[in-house]
Amino acid sequence: MRRLIHRIDRLVGFRGSVLLFLALWSGSQAIRLAWPDPVITRTPTYVYLASVAPLGMLAIPWAACAIMCGIQAFTVTDWVAFALAAGVLVAWAVIHLVGGVRGAIPQAYWACVVQVAVAGLILRLSRWPEPTERGH
């Protein structure tokens, strides 16, 4: 397993590995929304999200992000994936902010802060050049 991970890392590089992690995260978000646990759908956050749009539709941007990040992890041009990942997070932060302002999501500010911080980190990582290996 370790050899496989090392091969993938050498194939995709630093930026590509970041995109693979984002693909994993976005894909799990899409699955969580498309096939939610019935118990969780009764929480205030899920009730609000379902009032915005059907949860399956809210999964679409996350799924698109997962696919784009997975594809562009293996390409030289990867800006679309980084932009999409940050954009989905900012949109998600806005949805939570509105839910918080309406009083529908308790402590929505926390979700907003986390999502905007991660979006900022993604945008910062998107500007990092691929490191060169020394001695190889």
Secondary structure, DSSP 8 states (H G I E B T S, - for coil): -HHHHHHHHHHHHHHHHHHHHHHHHHHHHHHHHHS--TTGGGSHHHHHHHHHS-HHHHHHHHHHHHHHHHHHTTSS--HHHHHHHHHHHHHHHHHHHHHHHTTSSTTHHHHHHHHHHHHHHHHHHHTS-----TT-
